[in-house]
Amino acid sequence: MTQRATRLLHLLDELRRRRKPVRGALLAERLGVSLRTLYRDIDALRGQGADIIGDPGVGYQLRAGFLLPQMMFSAEELEAVVLGTRWVASHADPELAAAAGAALDRMIGVLPETLRLQVETSGLFAPQWRPVEPEPWLPALRRAIRAGNAVRIQYRDGEGRTSERVIWPFAMAFLADMRLLAAWCEMRGDFRHFRADRMVALVDTGQRYPEQRHTLLKRWNDARRRRRGA
């Protein structure tokens, strides 16, 4: 999603939460943009069909009934979405957990009343009974995967030996008791898996690695299939 599209979505969220008109200056401050940009964003949303009433100096309000086209789910689909977002909220790093909560709130906001009640009274939960403190570099790892950046890590293996290496992260699994990273290791010249809790330090180099993430994923899957077939 582009930066502007993300900003427009956040603006919709801000308006959806308000029951009374809110001044443009306050919205601009909340979104971290200039007042001129805020006015352009309001016009852009109106152009896409958002029923936003108000004017500069008066305030803005989103009429009830508009956010996104209503979403319809089967009972099982809805339970899967709710359980999945609750699992992320209780097992992921704080940034991703907050994003899961915001996504669930946004989904609830566009559901028909009957389905909204089903979510709000859902009896499916995913508590973390034995909390494992998330590693501090999980957000940096997720951003590196998203951007396709190489990272430099200090890593301690199962026998306590520490090494420094540059890796190309392309996938991460969030397991119940650990986070497992799949990456191309420049030092080994091969795919390797790294436990996030064994990383001693991590620095994003800011440099994109020379292959596309989807290419690395395909090569990694092919290598796994070959090993299983051997």
VEXTIMAR-372829 format. One line per 5 residues: number of its first residue (from 0); for each residue x, z, y of C-alpha. Coordinates in Angstrom, 1 decimal, decimal comma. Example, Ala and Ser with C-alpha at 12.3 -4.5 7.8 and 13.67 -1.06 7.14 Angstrom:
2
0	12,3 7,8 -4,5  13,7 7,1 -1,1 .
This chain:
230
0	0,0 0,0 0,0  1,4 -0,9 3,4  2,0 1,7 6,1  -0,9 0,5 8,2  -3,3 0,4 5,2 .
5	-2,3 4,0 4,4  -2,8 5,1 8,0  -6,3 3,5 8,1  -7,2 5,3 4,8  -6,0 8,6 6,3 .
10	-8,0 7,9 9,5  -11,1 7,4 7,3  -10,4 10,7 5,6  -10,1 12,5 8,9  -13,4 11,1 10,1 .
15	-15,1 11,8 6,8  -14,3 15,5 7,1  -15,8 15,8 10,6  -19,5 16,6 11,1  -19,2 16,2 14,9 .
20	-17,4 13,6 17,1  -13,7 14,1 17,4  -11,6 13,1 20,3  -9,2 10,2 19,9  -6,3 12,3 21,2 .
25	-6,8 14,8 18,4  -7,0 12,0 15,7  -3,9 10,4 17,1  -2,0 13,7 16,9  -3,2 14,3 13,3 .
30	-2,0 10,9 12,3  1,2 11,0 14,3  0,5 7,8 16,2  0,0 6,9 19,8  -3,5 6,8 21,4 .
35	-3,3 3,1 21,8  -2,5 2,7 18,1  -5,5 5,0 17,3  -7,8 2,8 19,3  -6,6 -0,3 17,5 .
40	-7,1 1,4 14,1  -10,6 2,3 15,1  -11,3 -1,3 16,0  -9,7 -2,5 12,7  -12,0 -0,2 10,6 .
45	-15,0 -1,3 12,5  -14,1 -4,9 11,8  -14,0 -4,0 8,1  -17,5 -2,6 8,2  -16,9 1,1 9,0 .
50	-19,9 2,4 11,0  -17,9 4,4 13,5  -19,8 5,5 16,6  -18,2 6,7 19,9  -15,9 5,6 22,7 .
55	-12,6 6,6 24,3  -13,1 9,9 26,2  -16,2 10,7 24,2  -15,0 11,0 20,6  -15,6 9,2 17,3 .
60	-17,7 9,9 14,3  -18,2 8,2 11,0  -21,9 7,7 10,2  -23,0 9,2 6,9  -23,2 6,8 4,0 .
65	-20,0 4,8 4,6  -16,6 5,2 3,2  -16,0 2,7 0,4  -18,4 0,9 -1,9  -19,9 3,5 -4,2 .
70	-18,0 4,0 -7,4  -19,9 4,3 -10,7  -18,4 5,9 -13,8  -19,6 6,7 -17,3  -19,5 10,4 -18,2 .
75	-16,4 9,9 -20,2  -14,6 7,9 -17,5  -15,4 10,6 -14,9  -14,2 13,4 -17,2  -11,0 11,5 -17,8 .
80	-10,3 11,0 -14,1  -11,1 14,6 -13,3  -9,0 16,0 -16,1  -6,1 13,7 -15,3  -6,0 14,6 -11,6 .
85	-6,2 18,3 -12,5  -3,4 17,9 -14,9  -1,2 16,4 -12,3  -2,2 19,0 -9,8  -1,0 21,8 -12,1 .
90	2,0 20,2 -13,7  3,7 17,9 -11,1  5,8 18,7 -8,1  4,0 20,0 -5,0  3,9 16,7 -3,2 .
95	2,4 14,9 -6,2  0,1 17,8 -6,9  -1,2 17,6 -3,3  -1,7 13,9 -3,6  -3,7 14,4 -6,8 .
100	-6,0 16,9 -5,0  -6,4 14,5 -2,0  -7,2 11,6 -4,4  -9,9 13,6 -6,2  -11,4 14,7 -2,9 .
105	-11,5 11,1 -1,7  -13,2 10,0 -5,0  -15,8 12,8 -4,7  -16,5 11,7 -1,2  -17,7 8,2 -2,3 .
110	-19,6 9,2 -5,4  -23,3 9,2 -5,6  -24,8 12,7 -5,4  -25,5 13,0 -9,2  -21,9 12,1 -10,1 .
115	-20,5 14,3 -7,3  -22,3 17,3 -8,8  -20,9 16,4 -12,2  -17,4 16,5 -10,9  -17,9 19,7 -8,9 .
120	-19,3 21,5 -11,9  -16,9 20,0 -14,5  -15,8 22,5 -17,2  -12,6 20,5 -18,0  -9,4 22,1 -16,7 .
125	-5,6 21,7 -17,3  -4,0 25,0 -16,4  -0,3 25,6 -16,7  -0,2 28,8 -18,8  3,6 29,1 -18,8 .
130	4,5 27,5 -15,5  7,8 25,6 -15,4  9,2 25,5 -11,9  9,4 21,8 -10,9  12,9 20,5 -10,2 .
135	13,5 20,2 -6,4  14,6 16,5 -6,7  11,4 15,2 -8,4  10,0 13,8 -5,1  13,4 12,1 -4,5 .
140	13,3 10,7 -8,0  9,8 9,4 -7,6  10,7 7,7 -4,3  13,8 6,1 -5,9  11,8 4,7 -8,7 .
145	9,2 3,4 -6,3  11,9 1,8 -4,0  14,2 0,6 -6,8  17,2 2,6 -5,5  20,2 3,8 -7,4 .
150	20,9 7,5 -7,4  24,0 9,6 -7,9  23,6 12,6 -10,1  25,6 15,5 -11,5  24,3 16,1 -15,0 .
155	24,9 18,8 -17,5  24,2 17,8 -21,2  23,0 20,0 -24,0  26,4 21,3 -24,7  27,1 22,3 -21,1 .
160	29,4 19,5 -20,2  29,0 18,2 -16,6  29,4 14,6 -15,6  28,8 12,6 -12,4  27,3 9,1 -12,7 .
165	25,2 6,5 -10,9  21,9 5,6 -12,5  19,1 3,2 -11,9  15,9 5,2 -12,4  12,8 3,1 -13,4 .
170	10,4 5,5 -15,3  9,7 9,2 -15,6  7,6 11,0 -18,1  5,8 14,3 -17,1  5,7 16,3 -20,3 .
175	4,2 19,8 -20,7  7,6 21,5 -20,5  9,9 19,0 -19,0  10,3 15,9 -16,9  12,2 13,1 -18,7 .
180	13,8 10,2 -16,7  14,5 6,7 -18,1  17,4 4,9 -16,3  20,2 2,4 -16,6  23,5 4,3 -16,6 .
185	26,3 2,5 -14,9  28,9 4,6 -16,6  27,6 3,9 -20,1  26,4 0,4 -19,4  23,2 1,1 -21,3 .
190	19,8 2,8 -21,0  19,9 6,6 -21,1  17,3 9,4 -20,8  17,9 12,4 -18,6  16,1 15,7 -18,4 .
195	15,4 16,6 -14,8  16,1 20,3 -15,5  19,6 19,4 -16,5  20,4 17,7 -13,3  22,7 19,8 -11,2 .
200	22,6 17,7 -8,0  21,0 14,4 -7,0  21,6 12,0 -4,0  19,6 8,8 -3,3  22,2 6,2 -2,4 .
205	19,7 4,2 -0,4  21,0 1,1 -2,1  18,6 -1,0 -4,3  19,9 -1,7 -7,7  20,3 -5,3 -8,6 .
210	17,5 -5,7 -11,1  13,7 -5,5 -10,6  12,0 -2,4 -12,0  9,7 -4,4 -14,2  12,7 -6,2 -15,7 .
215	14,3 -2,9 -16,6  11,1 -1,7 -18,1  10,8 -4,8 -20,3  14,4 -4,6 -21,4  14,0 -0,9 -22,2 .
220	10,9 -1,5 -24,2  12,6 -4,3 -26,1  15,5 -2,1 -26,9  13,2 0,7 -28,2  11,4 -1,8 -30,4 .
225	14,7 -3,1 -31,8  15,8 0,5 -32,6  12,5 1,3 -34,4  12,8 -1,9 -36,4  16,4 -1,3 -37,4 .
